[in-house]
Amino acid sequence: IQRIGFQWEWNKNELVFSGLPAQLQTEELDDCLQLILEQIHNEQIDVGEIAHVLITAVAKASAKSNKAKLTNEECAHLIEQLFSAKEHQYCPSGNKIMTTIELSKLIDQL
């Protein structure tokens, strides 16, 4: 937990945070802790998965605060950049990020 930036102390029965991961704002702490607690409460978490749960919760909580909306021009530019790439269906690490589904197959799946 400390490796990703959390620093805290116990004050009687109260957990007092003195440091947060750089991408997490103070006002996002409640959302982050809620996500962590929900994940731990709703699923059996292996000790090895706790770091993954923490990092995922930090990412989700910090993403919620980014309220900046793209303009239509910015969206069009991003789409143009995506489809101008030779292998636009794959991220740089090789994982598939999108697929094309024919309309008839999509209707069949519904």
mmCIF file of the C-alpha atoms, coordinates in Angstrom:
data_MODEL
# 
_entry.id   MODEL 
# 
loop_
_atom_site.group_PDB 
_atom_site.id 
_atom_site.type_symbol 
_atom_site.label_atom_id 
_atom_site.label_alt_id 
_atom_site.label_comp_id 
_atom_site.label_asym_id 
_atom_site.label_entity_id 
_atom_site.label_seq_id 
_atom_site.pdbx_PDB_ins_code 
_atom_site.Cartn_x 
_atom_site.Cartn_y 
_atom_site.Cartn_z 
_atom_site.occupancy 
_atom_site.B_iso_or_equiv 
_atom_site.pdbx_formal_charge 
_atom_site.auth_seq_id 
_atom_site.auth_comp_id 
_atom_site.auth_asym_id 
_atom_site.auth_atom_id 
_atom_site.pdbx_PDB_model_num 
ATOM 1   C CA . ILE A 1 1   ? 0.000   0.000   0.000   1.00 0.00 ? 1   ILE A CA 1 
ATOM 2   C CA . GLN A 1 2   ? 2.851   2.359   0.822   1.00 0.00 ? 2   GLN A CA 1 
ATOM 3   C CA . ARG A 1 3   ? 4.576   1.585   -2.496  1.00 0.00 ? 3   ARG A CA 1 
ATOM 4   C CA . ILE A 1 4   ? 1.730   3.155   -4.460  1.00 0.00 ? 4   ILE A CA 1 
ATOM 5   C CA . GLY A 1 5   ? 1.726   6.270   -2.307  1.00 0.00 ? 5   GLY A CA 1 
ATOM 6   C CA . PHE A 1 6   ? -0.590  5.765   0.668   1.00 0.00 ? 6   PHE A CA 1 
ATOM 7   C CA . GLN A 1 7   ? 0.774   6.960   4.014   1.00 0.00 ? 7   GLN A CA 1 
ATOM 8   C CA . TRP A 1 8   ? -1.275  6.785   7.183   1.00 0.00 ? 8   TRP A CA 1 
ATOM 9   C CA . GLU A 1 9   ? -1.292  6.556   10.941  1.00 0.00 ? 9   GLU A CA 1 
ATOM 10  C CA . TRP A 1 10  ? -3.777  5.141   13.404  1.00 0.00 ? 10  TRP A CA 1 
ATOM 11  C CA . ASN A 1 11  ? -5.159  7.674   15.878  1.00 0.00 ? 11  ASN A CA 1 
ATOM 12  C CA . LYS A 1 12  ? -7.099  5.549   18.357  1.00 0.00 ? 12  LYS A CA 1 
ATOM 13  C CA . ASN A 1 13  ? -9.766  3.915   16.140  1.00 0.00 ? 13  ASN A CA 1 
ATOM 14  C CA . GLU A 1 14  ? -9.352  6.410   13.319  1.00 0.00 ? 14  GLU A CA 1 
ATOM 15  C CA . LEU A 1 15  ? -7.234  6.013   10.190  1.00 0.00 ? 15  LEU A CA 1 
ATOM 16  C CA . VAL A 1 16  ? -5.506  9.313   9.357   1.00 0.00 ? 16  VAL A CA 1 
ATOM 17  C CA . PHE A 1 17  ? -3.963  9.646   5.893   1.00 0.00 ? 17  PHE A CA 1 
ATOM 18  C CA . SER A 1 18  ? -0.866  11.810  5.559   1.00 0.00 ? 18  SER A CA 1 
ATOM 19  C CA . GLY A 1 19  ? -0.022  10.870  1.963   1.00 0.00 ? 19  GLY A CA 1 
ATOM 20  C CA . LEU A 1 20  ? -1.901  9.746   -1.152  1.00 0.00 ? 20  LEU A CA 1 
ATOM 21  C CA . PRO A 1 21  ? -0.824  8.431   -4.557  1.00 0.00 ? 21  PRO A CA 1 
ATOM 22  C CA . ALA A 1 22  ? 0.149   11.354  -6.814  1.00 0.00 ? 22  ALA A CA 1 
ATOM 23  C CA . GLN A 1 23  ? -2.769  10.861  -9.214  1.00 0.00 ? 23  GLN A CA 1 
ATOM 24  C CA . LEU A 1 24  ? -5.356  10.770  -6.418  1.00 0.00 ? 24  LEU A CA 1 
ATOM 25  C CA . GLN A 1 25  ? -6.751  14.044  -5.121  1.00 0.00 ? 25  GLN A CA 1 
ATOM 26  C CA . THR A 1 26  ? -7.839  14.406  -1.484  1.00 0.00 ? 26  THR A CA 1 
ATOM 27  C CA . GLU A 1 27  ? -11.506 14.692  -2.465  1.00 0.00 ? 27  GLU A CA 1 
ATOM 28  C CA . GLU A 1 28  ? -11.242 11.359  -4.336  1.00 0.00 ? 28  GLU A CA 1 
ATOM 29  C CA . LEU A 1 29  ? -10.075 9.437   -1.274  1.00 0.00 ? 29  LEU A CA 1 
ATOM 30  C CA . ASP A 1 30  ? -13.605 8.498   -0.152  1.00 0.00 ? 30  ASP A CA 1 
ATOM 31  C CA . ASP A 1 31  ? -14.458 7.091   -3.608  1.00 0.00 ? 31  ASP A CA 1 
ATOM 32  C CA . CYS A 1 32  ? -11.196 5.160   -3.683  1.00 0.00 ? 32  CYS A CA 1 
ATOM 33  C CA . LEU A 1 33  ? -11.681 3.649   -0.229  1.00 0.00 ? 33  LEU A CA 1 
ATOM 34  C CA . GLN A 1 34  ? -15.288 2.785   -1.058  1.00 0.00 ? 34  GLN A CA 1 
ATOM 35  C CA . LEU A 1 35  ? -14.162 0.943   -4.211  1.00 0.00 ? 35  LEU A CA 1 
ATOM 36  C CA . ILE A 1 36  ? -11.533 -0.961  -2.233  1.00 0.00 ? 36  ILE A CA 1 
ATOM 37  C CA . LEU A 1 37  ? -13.975 -1.939  0.510   1.00 0.00 ? 37  LEU A CA 1 
ATOM 38  C CA . GLU A 1 38  ? -16.642 -3.031  -2.008  1.00 0.00 ? 38  GLU A CA 1 
ATOM 39  C CA . GLN A 1 39  ? -14.142 -5.200  -3.853  1.00 0.00 ? 39  GLN A CA 1 
ATOM 40  C CA . ILE A 1 40  ? -12.870 -6.835  -0.672  1.00 0.00 ? 40  ILE A CA 1 
ATOM 41  C CA . HIS A 1 41  ? -16.386 -7.292  0.745   1.00 0.00 ? 41  HIS A CA 1 
ATOM 42  C CA . ASN A 1 42  ? -17.984 -8.692  -2.440  1.00 0.00 ? 42  ASN A CA 1 
ATOM 43  C CA . GLU A 1 43  ? -15.245 -11.099 -3.478  1.00 0.00 ? 43  GLU A CA 1 
ATOM 44  C CA . GLN A 1 44  ? -12.763 -13.481 -2.012  1.00 0.00 ? 44  GLN A CA 1 
ATOM 45  C CA . ILE A 1 45  ? -9.492  -11.586 -2.452  1.00 0.00 ? 45  ILE A CA 1 
ATOM 46  C CA . ASP A 1 46  ? -6.221  -13.481 -2.495  1.00 0.00 ? 46  ASP A CA 1 
ATOM 47  C CA . VAL A 1 47  ? -3.356  -11.708 -0.736  1.00 0.00 ? 47  VAL A CA 1 
ATOM 48  C CA . GLY A 1 48  ? -1.555  -11.459 -4.080  1.00 0.00 ? 48  GLY A CA 1 
ATOM 49  C CA . GLU A 1 49  ? -4.511  -9.621  -5.604  1.00 0.00 ? 49  GLU A CA 1 
ATOM 50  C CA . ILE A 1 50  ? -4.707  -6.851  -3.014  1.00 0.00 ? 50  ILE A CA 1 
ATOM 51  C CA . ALA A 1 51  ? -2.189  -4.659  -4.855  1.00 0.00 ? 51  ALA A CA 1 
ATOM 52  C CA . HIS A 1 52  ? -4.203  -5.076  -8.063  1.00 0.00 ? 52  HIS A CA 1 
ATOM 53  C CA . VAL A 1 53  ? -7.408  -4.117  -6.238  1.00 0.00 ? 53  VAL A CA 1 
ATOM 54  C CA . LEU A 1 54  ? -5.731  -1.036  -4.750  1.00 0.00 ? 54  LEU A CA 1 
ATOM 55  C CA . ILE A 1 55  ? -4.255  0.125   -8.051  1.00 0.00 ? 55  ILE A CA 1 
ATOM 56  C CA . THR A 1 56  ? -7.560  -0.408  -9.845  1.00 0.00 ? 56  THR A CA 1 
ATOM 57  C CA . ALA A 1 57  ? -9.442  1.557   -7.178  1.00 0.00 ? 57  ALA A CA 1 
ATOM 58  C CA . VAL A 1 58  ? -6.929  4.434   -7.348  1.00 0.00 ? 58  VAL A CA 1 
ATOM 59  C CA . ALA A 1 59  ? -7.217  4.516   -11.149 1.00 0.00 ? 59  ALA A CA 1 
ATOM 60  C CA . LYS A 1 60  ? -11.028 4.490   -11.092 1.00 0.00 ? 60  LYS A CA 1 
ATOM 61  C CA . ALA A 1 61  ? -11.293 7.126   -8.384  1.00 0.00 ? 61  ALA A CA 1 
ATOM 62  C CA . SER A 1 62  ? -8.792  9.434   -10.057 1.00 0.00 ? 62  SER A CA 1 
ATOM 63  C CA . ALA A 1 63  ? -10.472 8.990   -13.448 1.00 0.00 ? 63  ALA A CA 1 
ATOM 64  C CA . LYS A 1 64  ? -13.813 10.153  -12.014 1.00 0.00 ? 64  LYS A CA 1 
ATOM 65  C CA . SER A 1 65  ? -12.366 13.560  -11.242 1.00 0.00 ? 65  SER A CA 1 
ATOM 66  C CA . ASN A 1 66  ? -11.309 14.261  -14.819 1.00 0.00 ? 66  ASN A CA 1 
ATOM 67  C CA . LYS A 1 67  ? -14.428 16.130  -15.848 1.00 0.00 ? 67  LYS A CA 1 
ATOM 68  C CA . ALA A 1 68  ? -12.879 17.831  -18.890 1.00 0.00 ? 68  ALA A CA 1 
ATOM 69  C CA . LYS A 1 69  ? -14.971 17.118  -21.964 1.00 0.00 ? 69  LYS A CA 1 
ATOM 70  C CA . LEU A 1 70  ? -13.502 16.986  -25.438 1.00 0.00 ? 70  LEU A CA 1 
ATOM 71  C CA . THR A 1 71  ? -14.842 19.253  -28.125 1.00 0.00 ? 71  THR A CA 1 
ATOM 72  C CA . ASN A 1 72  ? -16.258 17.722  -31.312 1.00 0.00 ? 72  ASN A CA 1 
ATOM 73  C CA . GLU A 1 73  ? -13.055 18.724  -33.101 1.00 0.00 ? 73  GLU A CA 1 
ATOM 74  C CA . GLU A 1 74  ? -10.880 17.033  -30.445 1.00 0.00 ? 74  GLU A CA 1 
ATOM 75  C CA . CYS A 1 75  ? -12.986 13.859  -30.667 1.00 0.00 ? 75  CYS A CA 1 
ATOM 76  C CA . ALA A 1 76  ? -12.751 13.849  -34.455 1.00 0.00 ? 76  ALA A CA 1 
ATOM 77  C CA . HIS A 1 77  ? -8.977  14.331  -34.236 1.00 0.00 ? 77  HIS A CA 1 
ATOM 78  C CA . LEU A 1 78  ? -8.594  11.392  -31.830 1.00 0.00 ? 78  LEU A CA 1 
ATOM 79  C CA . ILE A 1 79  ? -10.710 9.140   -34.054 1.00 0.00 ? 79  ILE A CA 1 
ATOM 80  C CA . GLU A 1 80  ? -8.720  10.231  -37.115 1.00 0.00 ? 80  GLU A CA 1 
ATOM 81  C CA . GLN A 1 81  ? -5.461  9.440   -35.321 1.00 0.00 ? 81  GLN A CA 1 
ATOM 82  C CA . LEU A 1 82  ? -6.746  6.042   -34.205 1.00 0.00 ? 82  LEU A CA 1 
ATOM 83  C CA . PHE A 1 83  ? -7.870  4.926   -37.645 1.00 0.00 ? 83  PHE A CA 1 
ATOM 84  C CA . SER A 1 84  ? -4.782  6.305   -39.389 1.00 0.00 ? 84  SER A CA 1 
ATOM 85  C CA . ALA A 1 85  ? -2.624  3.862   -37.423 1.00 0.00 ? 85  ALA A CA 1 
ATOM 86  C CA . LYS A 1 86  ? -1.692  0.710   -39.329 1.00 0.00 ? 86  LYS A CA 1 
ATOM 87  C CA . GLU A 1 87  ? -2.836  -1.608  -36.539 1.00 0.00 ? 87  GLU A CA 1 
ATOM 88  C CA . HIS A 1 88  ? -5.608  0.442   -34.929 1.00 0.00 ? 88  HIS A CA 1 
ATOM 89  C CA . GLN A 1 89  ? -7.309  -2.567  -33.355 1.00 0.00 ? 89  GLN A CA 1 
ATOM 90  C CA . TYR A 1 90  ? -4.339  -3.293  -31.070 1.00 0.00 ? 90  TYR A CA 1 
ATOM 91  C CA . CYS A 1 91  ? -2.610  -1.334  -28.322 1.00 0.00 ? 91  CYS A CA 1 
ATOM 92  C CA . PRO A 1 92  ? 1.201   -1.034  -28.353 1.00 0.00 ? 92  PRO A CA 1 
ATOM 93  C CA . SER A 1 93  ? 1.514   -4.058  -26.062 1.00 0.00 ? 93  SER A CA 1 
ATOM 94  C CA . GLY A 1 94  ? -0.357  -6.187  -28.629 1.00 0.00 ? 94  GLY A CA 1 
ATOM 95  C CA . ASN A 1 95  ? -3.678  -6.546  -26.798 1.00 0.00 ? 95  ASN A CA 1 
ATOM 96  C CA . LYS A 1 96  ? -6.787  -6.184  -28.926 1.00 0.00 ? 96  LYS A CA 1 
ATOM 97  C CA . ILE A 1 97  ? -8.679  -3.019  -27.974 1.00 0.00 ? 97  ILE A CA 1 
ATOM 98  C CA . MET A 1 98  ? -11.534 -3.098  -30.469 1.00 0.00 ? 98  MET A CA 1 
ATOM 99  C CA . THR A 1 99  ? -13.258 -5.356  -32.939 1.00 0.00 ? 99  THR A CA 1 
ATOM 100 C CA . THR A 1 100 ? -15.653 -4.855  -35.800 1.00 0.00 ? 100 THR A CA 1 
ATOM 101 C CA . ILE A 1 101 ? -18.954 -6.717  -35.584 1.00 0.00 ? 101 ILE A CA 1 
ATOM 102 C CA . GLU A 1 102 ? -21.309 -6.995  -38.505 1.00 0.00 ? 102 GLU A CA 1 
ATOM 103 C CA . LEU A 1 103 ? -24.761 -5.553  -37.805 1.00 0.00 ? 103 LEU A CA 1 
ATOM 104 C CA . SER A 1 104 ? -26.473 -8.896  -38.490 1.00 0.00 ? 104 SER A CA 1 
ATOM 105 C CA . LYS A 1 105 ? -24.242 -10.667 -35.917 1.00 0.00 ? 105 LYS A CA 1 
ATOM 106 C CA . LEU A 1 106 ? -24.875 -7.916  -33.384 1.00 0.00 ? 106 LEU A CA 1 
ATOM 107 C CA . ILE A 1 107 ? -28.643 -8.282  -33.862 1.00 0.00 ? 107 ILE A CA 1 
ATOM 108 C CA . ASP A 1 108 ? -28.319 -12.074 -33.468 1.00 0.00 ? 108 ASP A CA 1 
ATOM 109 C CA . GLN A 1 109 ? -26.534 -11.563 -30.124 1.00 0.00 ? 109 GLN A CA 1 
ATOM 110 C CA . LEU A 1 110 ? -29.379 -9.413  -28.806 1.00 0.00 ? 110 LEU A CA 1 
# 
